[in-house]
């Protein structure tokens, strides 16, 4: 049995949030104190879908994460990074998972989250035309929140991206964002370290971005 005198009441508040259609609790001091404790313990997050609402970590834990479906093939060496599932395809799966009332609002984040279509840059060397491919930028979405709520459905979004120039292998990074300007980044030496860190992020969800420091991320 818990020795915390607030444990039973806090559990009641969690149930109340999950049974409320808008994640609301009474504004009385006892309930607001419970919310502060639950936020500090990362058991509750600001709800991206309801103004002034809340959502529980255990509810978010039931949500799927989204990333390139063929990520395992990349890590096994069966494919190269350019063959990863495209960002717009990943974003489509995220939108399709949402309740219908949220899908239109989620579509408003398409360009911000999934980026613009890849345009290959052509240049001529002698009589040959060479196509310089854009550096790898692979989208993922996980349940959670940051300094600001997530995007519709209570999702954080991020990417594993290749930095530097195309002339030689260079550093990579893993970035995570909320719906506004909250951002965290992990600096990786190479592709394998970057995607290994992505797996840690996927395994840790749901989370608040302020917990990512434990995984070696720095805030921007």
Secondary structure, DSSP 4 states (H G I P E B T S, - for coil): ----TTHHHHHHHHHHHHHSTT-----SHHHHHHHHHHHHTTSEEE-TTSTT-EEEHHHHTTSPPB--TTHHHHHTTSS-GGGSPPHHHHHHHHHHHS-HHHHHHHHTTHHHHH-SPP-PEEEEETTEEEEEPPPPEEEEEEEEE-SS--BTTTEEEEEEEE-S-SSS---EEEEEE-SSS-EEEEEESSHHHHHHHHHHHHHH-SEEGGGGGGGT-EE-
